[in-house]
């Protein structure tokens, strides 16, 4: 995509003129900005792998009857 094509596409979506979009300095991205090379973290799996009690354990011998 050329700079002119990008400016026209942004202008058509935003309703601004092509010259206004051109003055704002939009530019095409050369690479995927979200590709960091790291694998995503599965937080559900990580939480399940931890053994953490929600409530502290009670000593049943001290429970009033």
PDB file of N, CA, C and O in Angstrom, chain B, residues numbered from 101:
ATOM      1  N   UNK B 101       0.851  -1.176   0.000  1.00  0.00           N
ATOM      2  CA  UNK B 101       0.000   0.000   0.000  1.00  0.00           C
ATOM      3  C   UNK B 101       0.890   1.229   0.000  1.00  0.00           C
ATOM      4  O   UNK B 101       1.789   1.360   0.831  1.00  0.00           O
ATOM      5  N   UNK B 102       0.638   2.108  -0.917  1.00  0.00           N
ATOM      6  CA  UNK B 102       1.429   3.333  -0.988  1.00  0.00           C
ATOM      7  C   UNK B 102       0.920   4.339   0.044  1.00  0.00           C
ATOM      8  O   UNK B 102      -0.152   4.167   0.624  1.00  0.00           O
ATOM      9  N   UNK B 103       1.709   5.389   0.260  1.00  0.00           N
ATOM     10  CA  UNK B 103       1.325   6.435   1.205  1.00  0.00           C
ATOM     11  C   UNK B 103       0.033   7.114   0.766  1.00  0.00           C
ATOM     12  O   UNK B 103      -0.821   7.416   1.600  1.00  0.00           O
ATOM     13  N   UNK B 104      -0.118   7.356  -0.520  1.00  0.00           N
ATOM     14  CA  UNK B 104      -1.311   8.007  -1.040  1.00  0.00           C
ATOM     15  C   UNK B 104      -2.550   7.132  -0.844  1.00  0.00           C
ATOM     16  O   UNK B 104      -3.615   7.629  -0.476  1.00  0.00           O
ATOM     17  N   UNK B 105      -2.404   5.823  -1.091  1.00  0.00           N
ATOM     18  CA  UNK B 105      -3.521   4.895  -0.883  1.00  0.00           C
ATOM     19  C   UNK B 105      -3.922   4.852   0.590  1.00  0.00           C
ATOM     20  O   UNK B 105      -5.108   4.810   0.919  1.00  0.00           O
ATOM     21  N   UNK B 106      -2.929   4.863   1.463  1.00  0.00           N
ATOM     22  CA  UNK B 106      -3.209   4.868   2.893  1.00  0.00           C
ATOM     23  C   UNK B 106      -3.944   6.141   3.297  1.00  0.00           C
ATOM     24  O   UNK B 106      -4.932   6.085   4.029  1.00  0.00           O
ATOM     25  N   UNK B 107      -3.469   7.277   2.826  1.00  0.00           N
ATOM     26  CA  UNK B 107      -4.115   8.552   3.156  1.00  0.00           C
ATOM     27  C   UNK B 107      -5.563   8.571   2.677  1.00  0.00           C
ATOM     28  O   UNK B 107      -6.446   9.037   3.397  1.00  0.00           O
ATOM     29  N   UNK B 108      -5.816   8.071   1.468  1.00  0.00           N
ATOM     30  CA  UNK B 108      -7.195   8.035   0.942  1.00  0.00           C
ATOM     31  C   UNK B 108      -8.066   7.087   1.760  1.00  0.00           C
ATOM     32  O   UNK B 108      -9.226   7.394   2.033  1.00  0.00           O
ATOM     33  N   UNK B 109      -7.521   5.946   2.152  1.00  0.00           N
ATOM     34  CA  UNK B 109      -8.299   4.975   2.932  1.00  0.00           C
ATOM     35  C   UNK B 109      -8.663   5.536   4.304  1.00  0.00           C
ATOM     36  O   UNK B 109      -9.801   5.397   4.753  1.00  0.00           O
ATOM     37  N   UNK B 110      -7.709   6.163   4.961  1.00  0.00           N
ATOM     38  CA  UNK B 110      -7.978   6.750   6.277  1.00  0.00           C
ATOM     39  C   UNK B 110      -8.964   7.904   6.144  1.00  0.00           C
ATOM     40  O   UNK B 110      -9.867   8.048   6.969  1.00  0.00           O
ATOM     41  N   UNK B 111      -8.798   8.716   5.124  1.00  0.00           N
ATOM     42  CA  UNK B 111      -9.706   9.849   4.909  1.00  0.00           C
ATOM     43  C   UNK B 111     -11.129   9.373   4.650  1.00  0.00           C
ATOM     44  O   UNK B 111     -12.083   9.995   5.118  1.00  0.00           O
ATOM     45  N   UNK B 112     -11.282   8.283   3.912  1.00  0.00           N
ATOM     46  CA  UNK B 112     -12.634   7.796   3.619  1.00  0.00           C
ATOM     47  C   UNK B 112     -13.304   7.240   4.871  1.00  0.00           C
ATOM     48  O   UNK B 112     -14.524   7.333   5.008  1.00  0.00           O
ATOM     49  N   UNK B 113     -12.534   6.670   5.777  1.00  0.00           N
ATOM     50  CA  UNK B 113     -13.111   6.116   7.007  1.00  0.00           C
ATOM     51  C   UNK B 113     -13.413   7.219   8.020  1.00  0.00           C
ATOM     52  O   UNK B 113     -14.439   7.169   8.698  1.00  0.00           O
ATOM     53  N   UNK B 114     -12.544   8.199   8.130  1.00  0.00           N
ATOM     54  CA  UNK B 114     -12.697   9.238   9.153  1.00  0.00           C
ATOM     55  C   UNK B 114     -13.548  10.407   8.706  1.00  0.00           C
ATOM     56  O   UNK B 114     -14.069  11.148   9.540  1.00  0.00           O
ATOM     57  N   UNK B 115     -13.698  10.585   7.396  1.00  0.00           N
ATOM     58  CA  UNK B 115     -14.460  11.727   6.895  1.00  0.00           C
ATOM     59  C   UNK B 115     -13.632  12.993   6.752  1.00  0.00           C
ATOM     60  O   UNK B 115     -14.159  14.034   6.361  1.00  0.00           O
ATOM     61  N   UNK B 116     -12.358  12.920   7.058  1.00  0.00           N
ATOM     62  CA  UNK B 116     -11.448  14.064   6.888  1.00  0.00           C
ATOM     63  C   UNK B 116     -11.003  14.151   5.434  1.00  0.00           C
ATOM     64  O   UNK B 116     -11.202  13.216   4.658  1.00  0.00           O
ATOM     65  N   UNK B 117     -10.408  15.266   5.075  1.00  0.00           N
ATOM     66  CA  UNK B 117      -9.863  15.401   3.729  1.00  0.00           C
ATOM     67  C   UNK B 117      -8.528  14.660   3.653  1.00  0.00           C
ATOM     68  O   UNK B 117      -7.877  14.420   4.670  1.00  0.00           O
ATOM     69  N   UNK B 118      -8.138  14.305   2.433  1.00  0.00           N
ATOM     70  CA  UNK B 118      -6.866  13.613   2.239  1.00  0.00           C
ATOM     71  C   UNK B 118      -5.709  14.513   2.670  1.00  0.00           C
ATOM     72  O   UNK B 118      -4.726  14.021   3.224  1.00  0.00           O
ATOM     73  N   UNK B 119      -5.805  15.791   2.433  1.00  0.00           N
ATOM     74  CA  UNK B 119      -4.722  16.698   2.839  1.00  0.00           C
ATOM     75  C   UNK B 119      -4.611  16.774   4.367  1.00  0.00           C
ATOM     76  O   UNK B 119      -3.507  16.880   4.901  1.00  0.00           O
ATOM     77  N   UNK B 120      -5.740  16.722   5.068  1.00  0.00           N
ATOM     78  CA  UNK B 120      -5.698  16.728   6.541  1.00  0.00           C
ATOM     79  C   UNK B 120      -5.029  15.458   7.060  1.00  0.00           C
ATOM     80  O   UNK B 120      -4.192  15.518   7.960  1.00  0.00           O
ATOM     81  N   UNK B 121      -5.395  14.318   6.498  1.00  0.00           N
ATOM     82  CA  UNK B 121      -4.785  13.050   6.908  1.00  0.00           C
ATOM     83  C   UNK B 121      -3.300  13.053   6.577  1.00  0.00           C
ATOM     84  O   UNK B 121      -2.484  12.581   7.368  1.00  0.00           O
ATOM     85  N   UNK B 122      -2.950  13.579   5.418  1.00  0.00           N
ATOM     86  CA  UNK B 122      -1.550  13.656   5.015  1.00  0.00           C
ATOM     87  C   UNK B 122      -0.746  14.508   5.994  1.00  0.00           C
ATOM     88  O   UNK B 122       0.401  14.180   6.301  1.00  0.00           O
ATOM     89  N   UNK B 123      -1.331  15.590   6.483  1.00  0.00           N
ATOM     90  CA  UNK B 123      -0.616  16.469   7.416  1.00  0.00           C
ATOM     91  C   UNK B 123      -0.451  15.833   8.796  1.00  0.00           C
ATOM     92  O   UNK B 123       0.418  16.245   9.565  1.00  0.00           O
ATOM     93  N   UNK B 124      -1.271  14.840   9.114  1.00  0.00           N
ATOM     94  CA  UNK B 124      -1.181  14.182  10.426  1.00  0.00           C
ATOM     95  C   UNK B 124      -0.114  13.092  10.467  1.00  0.00           C
ATOM     96  O   UNK B 124       0.251  12.637  11.550  1.00  0.00           O
ATOM     97  N   UNK B 125       0.390  12.667   9.318  1.00  0.00           N
ATOM     98  CA  UNK B 125       1.547  11.788   9.281  1.00  0.00           C
ATOM     99  C   UNK B 125       1.277  10.311   9.485  1.00  0.00           C
ATOM    100  O   UNK B 125       2.081   9.624  10.115  1.00  0.00           O
ATOM    101  N   UNK B 126       0.165   9.804   8.970  1.00  0.00           N
ATOM    102  CA  UNK B 126      -0.070   8.364   9.024  1.00  0.00           C
ATOM    103  C   UNK B 126       0.980   7.666   8.175  1.00  0.00           C
ATOM    104  O   UNK B 126       1.403   8.186   7.142  1.00  0.00           O
ATOM    105  N   UNK B 127       1.400   6.477   8.620  1.00  0.00           N
ATOM    106  CA  UNK B 127       2.361   5.718   7.828  1.00  0.00           C
ATOM    107  C   UNK B 127       2.059   4.223   7.971  1.00  0.00           C
ATOM    108  O   UNK B 127       1.592   3.777   9.019  1.00  0.00           O
ATOM    109  N   UNK B 128       2.329   3.456   6.915  1.00  0.00           N
ATOM    110  CA  UNK B 128       2.083   2.013   7.003  1.00  0.00           C
ATOM    111  C   UNK B 128       3.096   1.347   7.928  1.00  0.00           C
ATOM    112  O   UNK B 128       4.248   1.772   8.016  1.00  0.00           O
ATOM    113  N   UNK B 129       2.652   0.301   8.613  1.00  0.00           N
ATOM    114  CA  UNK B 129       3.557  -0.454   9.480  1.00  0.00           C
ATOM    115  C   UNK B 129       4.318  -1.456   8.639  1.00  0.00           C
ATOM    116  O   UNK B 129       3.750  -2.111   7.764  1.00  0.00           O
ATOM    117  N   UNK B 130       5.601  -1.571   8.908  1.00  0.00           N
ATOM    118  CA  UNK B 130       6.426  -2.478   8.112  1.00  0.00           C
ATOM    119  C   UNK B 130       6.348  -3.918   8.623  1.00  0.00           C
ATOM    120  O   UNK B 130       6.523  -4.856   7.845  1.00  0.00           O
ATOM    121  N   UNK B 131       6.092  -4.104   9.903  1.00  0.00           N
ATOM    122  CA  UNK B 131       6.033  -5.449  10.479  1.00  0.00           C
ATOM    123  C   UNK B 131       4.878  -5.506  11.469  1.00  0.00           C
ATOM    124  O   UNK B 131       4.294  -4.479  11.814  1.00  0.00           O
ATOM    125  N   UNK B 132       4.560  -6.691  11.915  1.00  0.00           N
ATOM    126  CA  UNK B 132       3.491  -6.871  12.887  1.00  0.00           C
ATOM    127  C   UNK B 132       3.952  -6.329  14.241  1.00  0.00           C
ATOM    128  O   UNK B 132       4.852  -6.906  14.851  1.00  0.00           O
ATOM    129  N   UNK B 133       3.361  -5.239  14.724  1.00  0.00           N
ATOM    130  CA  UNK B 133       3.831  -4.644  15.984  1.00  0.00           C
ATOM    131  C   UNK B 133       3.492  -5.498  17.201  1.00  0.00           C
ATOM    132  O   UNK B 133       4.053  -5.285  18.275  1.00  0.00           O
ATOM    133  N   UNK B 134       2.583  -6.460  17.051  1.00  0.00           N
ATOM    134  CA  UNK B 134       2.172  -7.275  18.178  1.00  0.00           C
ATOM    135  C   UNK B 134       2.922  -8.596  18.256  1.00  0.00           C
ATOM    136  O   UNK B 134       2.693  -9.372  19.183  1.00  0.00           O
ATOM    137  N   UNK B 135       3.803  -8.868  17.319  1.00  0.00           N
ATOM    138  CA  UNK B 135       4.552 -10.114  17.322  1.00  0.00           C
ATOM    139  C   UNK B 135       5.863  -9.902  18.061  1.00  0.00           C
ATOM    140  O   UNK B 135       6.850  -9.449  17.480  1.00  0.00           O
ATOM    141  N   UNK B 136       5.864 -10.233  19.342  1.00  0.00           N
ATOM    142  CA  UNK B 136       7.064 -10.049  20.154  1.00  0.00           C
ATOM    143  C   UNK B 136       7.947 -11.289  20.147  1.00  0.00           C
ATOM    144  O   UNK B 136       9.070 -11.259  20.651  1.00  0.00           O
ATOM    145  N   UNK B 137       7.438 -12.384  19.572  1.00  0.00           N
ATOM    146  CA  UNK B 137       8.204 -13.616  19.557  1.00  0.00           C
ATOM    147  C   UNK B 137       7.996 -14.451  20.811  1.00  0.00           C
ATOM    148  O   UNK B 137       8.518 -15.562  20.906  1.00  0.00           O
ATOM    149  N   UNK B 138       7.243 -13.934  21.773  1.00  0.00           N
ATOM    150  CA  UNK B 138       6.974 -14.668  22.999  1.00  0.00           C
ATOM    151  C   UNK B 138       5.638 -15.390  22.891  1.00  0.00           C
ATOM    152  O   UNK B 138       4.709 -14.909  22.243  1.00  0.00           O
ATOM    153  N   UNK B 139       5.557 -16.542  23.529  1.00  0.00           N
ATOM    154  CA  UNK B 139       4.302 -17.281  23.552  1.00  0.00           C
ATOM    155  C   UNK B 139       3.359 -16.622  24.558  1.00  0.00           C
ATOM    156  O   UNK B 139       3.809 -16.106  25.581  1.00  0.00           O
ATOM    157  N   UNK B 140       2.057 -16.636  24.275  1.00  0.00           N
ATOM    158  CA  UNK B 140       1.115 -16.054  25.236  1.00  0.00           C
ATOM    159  C   UNK B 140       1.037 -16.910  26.509  1.00  0.00           C
ATOM    160  O   UNK B 140       1.297 -18.113  26.480  1.00  0.00           O
ATOM    161  N   UNK B 141       0.678 -16.273  27.607  1.00  0.00           N
ATOM    162  CA  UNK B 141       0.559 -16.969  28.888  1.00  0.00           C
ATOM    163  C   UNK B 141      -0.874 -17.434  29.055  1.00  0.00           C
ATOM    164  O   UNK B 141      -1.808 -16.645  28.911  1.00  0.00           O
ATOM    165  N   UNK B 142      -1.055 -18.711  29.358  1.00  0.00           N
ATOM    166  CA  UNK B 142      -2.377 -19.264  29.638  1.00  0.00           C
ATOM    167  C   UNK B 142      -2.618 -19.098  31.141  1.00  0.00           C
ATOM    168  O   UNK B 142      -2.243 -19.957  31.939  1.00  0.00           O
ATOM    169  N   UNK B 143      -3.247 -17.983  31.511  1.00  0.00           N
ATOM    170  CA  UNK B 143      -3.433 -17.664  32.921  1.00  0.00           C
ATOM    171  C   UNK B 143      -4.334 -18.673  33.618  1.00  0.00           C
ATOM    172  O   UNK B 143      -4.137 -18.941  34.803  1.00  0.00           O
ATOM    173  N   UNK B 144      -5.318 -19.243  32.920  1.00  0.00           N
ATOM    174  CA  UNK B 144      -6.187 -20.254  33.527  1.00  0.00           C
ATOM    175  C   UNK B 144      -5.383 -21.487  33.919  1.00  0.00           C
ATOM    176  O   UNK B 144      -5.544 -22.006  35.024  1.00  0.00           O
ATOM    177  N   UNK B 145      -4.519 -21.958  33.026  1.00  0.00           N
ATOM    178  CA  UNK B 145      -3.690 -23.115  33.321  1.00  0.00           C
ATOM    179  C   UNK B 145      -2.746 -22.811  34.482  1.00  0.00           C
ATOM    180  O   UNK B 145      -2.557 -23.641  35.370  1.00  0.00           O
ATOM    181  N   UNK B 146      -2.159 -21.621  34.467  1.00  0.00           N
ATOM    182  CA  UNK B 146      -1.220 -21.247  35.518  1.00  0.00           C
ATOM    183  C   UNK B 146      -1.918 -21.201  36.875  1.00  0.00           C
ATOM    184  O   UNK B 146      -1.357 -21.670  37.864  1.00  0.00           O
ATOM    185  N   UNK B 147      -3.121 -20.650  36.944  1.00  0.00           N
ATOM    186  CA  UNK B 147      -3.860 -20.597  38.200  1.00  0.00           C
ATOM    187  C   UNK B 147      -4.231 -21.990  38.684  1.00  0.00           C
ATOM    188  O   UNK B 147      -4.195 -22.253  39.886  1.00  0.00           O
ATOM    189  N   UNK B 148      -4.589 -22.890  37.766  1.00  0.00           N
ATOM    190  CA  UNK B 148      -4.951 -24.242  38.160  1.00  0.00           C
ATOM    191  C   UNK B 148      -3.748 -25.033  38.663  1.00  0.00           C
ATOM    192  O   UNK B 148      -3.897 -25.964  39.454  1.00  0.00           O
ATOM    193  N   UNK B 149      -2.564 -24.662  38.203  1.00  0.00           N
ATOM    194  CA  UNK B 149      -1.376 -25.389  38.622  1.00  0.00           C
ATOM    195  C   UNK B 149      -0.906 -24.977  40.015  1.00  0.00           C
ATOM    196  O   UNK B 149      -0.062 -25.649  40.606  1.00  0.00           O
ATOM    197  N   UNK B 150      -1.435 -23.900  40.533  1.00  0.00           N
ATOM    198  CA  UNK B 150      -1.081 -23.451  41.879  1.00  0.00           C
ATOM    199  C   UNK B 150      -2.065 -24.036  42.879  1.00  0.00           C
ATOM    200  O   UNK B 150      -3.265 -24.113  42.616  1.00  0.00           O
ATOM    201  N   UNK B 151      -1.553 -24.440  44.008  1.00  0.00           N
ATOM    202  CA  UNK B 151      -2.397 -25.012  45.042  1.00  0.00           C
ATOM    203  C   UNK B 151      -2.507 -24.001  46.172  1.00  0.00           C
ATOM    204  O   UNK B 151      -1.754 -24.053  47.145  1.00  0.00           O
ATOM    205  N   UNK B 152      -3.455 -23.079  46.032  1.00  0.00           N
ATOM    206  CA  UNK B 152      -3.627 -22.021  47.017  1.00  0.00           C
ATOM    207  C   UNK B 152      -5.028 -22.119  47.584  1.00  0.00           C
ATOM    208  O   UNK B 152      -6.004 -22.099  46.834  1.00  0.00           O
ATOM    209  N   UNK B 153      -5.138 -22.224  48.894  1.00  0.00           N
ATOM    210  CA  UNK B 153      -6.437 -22.316  49.544  1.00  0.00           C
ATOM    211  C   UNK B 153      -7.104 -20.945  49.563  1.00  0.00           C
ATOM    212  O   UNK B 153      -6.462 -19.930  49.831  1.00  0.00           O
ATOM    213  N   UNK B 154      -8.391 -20.933  49.276  1.00  0.00           N
ATOM    214  CA  UNK B 154      -9.139 -19.683  49.325  1.00  0.00           C
ATOM    215  C   UNK B 154      -9.408 -19.312  50.777  1.00  0.00           C
ATOM    216  O   UNK B 154      -9.278 -18.151  51.164  1.00  0.00           O
ATOM    217  N   UNK B 155      -9.780 -20.301  51.570  1.00  0.00           N
ATOM    218  CA  UNK B 155     -10.004 -20.109  53.000  1.00  0.00           C
ATOM    219  C   UNK B 155      -8.940 -20.877  53.762  1.00  0.00           C
ATOM    220  O   UNK B 155      -8.538 -21.962  53.341  1.00  0.00           O
ATOM    221  N   UNK B 156      -8.481 -20.332  54.872  1.00  0.00           N
ATOM    222  CA  UNK B 156      -7.476 -21.083  55.641  1.00  0.00           C
ATOM    223  C   UNK B 156      -8.093 -22.366  56.191  1.00  0.00           C
ATOM    224  O   UNK B 156      -9.283 -22.408  56.501  1.00  0.00           O
ATOM    225  N   UNK B 157      -7.286 -23.393  56.306  1.00  0.00           N
ATOM    226  CA  UNK B 157      -7.798 -24.662  56.832  1.00  0.00           C
ATOM    227  C   UNK B 157      -8.110 -24.501  58.312  1.00  0.00           C
ATOM    228  O   UNK B 157      -7.424 -23.781  59.038  1.00  0.00           O
ATOM    229  N   UNK B 158      -9.159 -25.186  58.739  1.00  0.00           N
ATOM    230  CA  UNK B 158      -9.583 -25.086  60.132  1.00  0.00           C
ATOM    231  C   UNK B 158      -9.100 -26.313  60.901  1.00  0.00           C
ATOM    232  O   UNK B 158      -9.033 -27.418  60.363  1.00  0.00           O
ATOM    233  N   UNK B 159      -8.778 -26.101  62.117  1.00  0.00           N
ATOM    234  CA  UNK B 159      -8.421 -27.199  62.995  1.00  0.00           C
ATOM    235  C   UNK B 159      -9.732 -27.744  63.548  1.00  0.00           C
ATOM    236  O   UNK B 159     -10.373 -27.085  64.367  1.00  0.00           O
ATOM    237  N   UNK B 160     -10.142 -28.937  63.115  1.00  0.00           N
ATOM    238  CA  UNK B 160     -11.446 -29.476  63.475  1.00  0.00           C
ATOM    239  C   UNK B 160     -11.568 -29.795  64.958  1.00  0.00           C
ATOM    240  O   UNK B 160     -12.680 -29.863  65.482  1.00  0.00           O
ATOM    241  N   UNK B 161     -10.450 -29.993  65.642  1.00  0.00           N
ATOM    242  CA  UNK B 161     -10.528 -30.290  67.077  1.00  0.00           C
ATOM    243  C   UNK B 161     -10.913 -29.064  67.889  1.00  0.00           C
ATOM    244  O   UNK B 161     -11.302 -29.207  69.048  1.00  0.00           O
ATOM    245  N   UNK B 162     -10.821 -27.886  67.334  1.00  0.00           N
ATOM    246  CA  UNK B 162     -11.151 -26.668  68.063  1.00  0.00           C
ATOM    247  C   UNK B 162     -12.500 -26.094  67.687  1.00  0.00           C
ATOM    248  O   UNK B 162     -12.856 -25.011  68.151  1.00  0.00           O
ATOM    249  N   UNK B 163     -13.265 -26.794  66.851  1.00  0.00           N
ATOM    250  CA  UNK B 163     -14.575 -26.303  66.430  1.00  0.00           C
ATOM    251  C   UNK B 163     -15.566 -26.503  67.583  1.00  0.00           C
ATOM    252  O   UNK B 163     -15.683 -27.619  68.091  1.00  0.00           O
ATOM    253  N   UNK B 164     -16.284 -25.455  68.012  1.00  0.00           N
ATOM    254  CA  UNK B 164     -17.252 -25.610  69.100  1.00  0.00           C
ATOM    255  C   UNK B 164     -18.405 -26.498  68.673  1.00  0.00           C
ATOM    256  O   UNK B 164     -18.793 -26.514  67.504  1.00  0.00           O
ATOM    257  N   UNK B 165     -18.957 -27.246  69.642  1.00  0.00           N
ATOM    258  CA  UNK B 165     -20.068 -28.161  69.337  1.00  0.00           C
ATOM    259  C   UNK B 165     -21.359 -27.601  69.777  1.00  0.00           C
ATOM    260  O   UNK B 165     -22.399 -28.234  69.601  1.00  0.00           O
TER     261      UNK B 165
END
